[in-house]
Amino acid sequence: MDVETRRRRRIWWTAVVLGLIAAGFYLGFFYVMSKG
Amino acid sequence: MSSATAHEAHHEEHPSGIMRWITTTNHKDIGTLYLWFAFIMLFIGGAMALVIRAELFQPGLQFVDPQFFNSMTTMHALIMIFGAVMPAFTGLANWLIPMMIGAPDMALPRMNNWSFWILPFAFAILLSTLFMEGGAPAGGWTLYPPLTLQTGHALPFMILSIHMMGLSSIMGAINIVATILNMRAPGMTLMKMPLFVWTWLITGYLLIAVMPVLAGAVTMLLTDKFFGTSFFNAAGGGDPVMFQHIFWFFGHPEVYILILPSFGVISSIVPTFARKPLFGYSSMVYATASIAFLSFIVWAHHMFTVGMPLSGELFFMFATMLIAVPTGVKVFNWVATMWKGALTFETPMLFALGFIIMFTIGGFSGLMLAIAPADFQYHDSYFVVAHFHYVLVPGSVFAIIAAVYYWLPKWTGHMYNERLGKIHFWLSTIFVNLTFFPMHFVGLAGMPRRIPDYALQFADYNALSSIGAFGFGFSQLLFLYIVLQTVRGGAKAGDRVWEGADGLEWTLPSPPPYHSFTTPPAVR
């Protein structure tokens, strides 16, 4: 795997992890609130 | 670099005219779009501020009815925060971060385009509520239920608009973090990055953590209003105070989202015009990270008066005061950078100095508000309005203006008119203080915020504030003129525009090529 492909993969993984964190915060608040 | 070369070839036939701007994936074009969007929103939000100040020029009702007045305060805040200051900093990030870290572009250019183009639609939806039955939202930008749930047809439109702004911010933040973590030139280690890049990296994390919280809160408002839930409805077993906790869990880090990039800008400008390296670089990085961490554990200082256990009030009081420590480190470092420096006072430096002095005034009034028993007196008074306008206007807005003067010659290839820039600075500084300083006095004397009418004893200071506001507002037309004049022409700017400037962006031509660094630069 060349340097550029590795970089593209790292960028996508960074974006996916950060996106999941954002989605987790959104859904997490609903979960906490629905428990009262 | 084969893929970068192919990328460049692909972009050689980029479209022109309007399609260039709609389809662009170029970080500079998108930065320009963000900055112009923010400028337009500054004038729309500013016009709303002038409606407020015109009404408050004298006691009694003059121009607008109270409902519309409340719409103006609500919309002014939403537009200035989400439409002006945040997009302006995202615009600066787009323009500068790839150039500062030695990258050809942002990591996710298509998402970058999408992040921007959501915004005009979000704000078109928000502004359209002004023409709806029941008027625009008038419950305050904090959207507290049950008051906000009394909004007419505008409520779902405002909530959709806030979701869109949030989506745009989250995508922008992911892009910025992914760019900084993955696109740095070889040798550009984290602790060699310019402070502006560091502050944006930390701001990016803040945005990713808290924008979904705001989105969650407004979604719950929506379901309470239209789908029979009772998240914040006491009659159904919910808790309206819980909304305030959730909102400020977003809202306090949001305050730092609006100010941390300013710290980065000032940390770039002061060393240039002091002709000395920044004093205490690593302490600046750690101070920024500390402020970001503390911003998550201080939210309830916005709501001391709702009634909470004494231990809670003490915790939030002391945690809030703790923020003064890293902030003090920053102010100390800026002053120490200037100490014995070969100072010159070009327009960006003047705005940076104005920032340091007036932001500190706002910081000190913040410390006063942090004292829980004192806050019981200050809460919801004009003192609070004075405080947050000092940190946001001569704070964030001055930093944005300073950044524009500092990097505009790099962006356009032309020098701005220095004499007009200095006039702009002095007009802005005099009028901003005339507007906001008297608000401390009327606030301490008991004038509540968010009211269209007030008792007679507050009349003189309110008249002064209104004169200041109109002066400040019209002074920004001079800024618009200076920017347009510089974009259209003027004396040629060199690559290293400022004698003392340091950083990779100054190694590029002015204006820089379409792709900033097609081969990674050497980093010392």
Interface residues (C-beta under 8 A of the other chain):
Chain A: E4 R7 R10 I11 T14 A15 L18 G19 I21 A22 A23 G24 F25 Y26 F29 F30 M33 G36
Chain B: S2 S3 A107 L108 M111 I170 A173 I174 N175 V177 A178 L181 N182 M183 I208 A209 V210 M211 P212 V213 A215 G216 A217 T219 M220 F231 G237 M242 I246
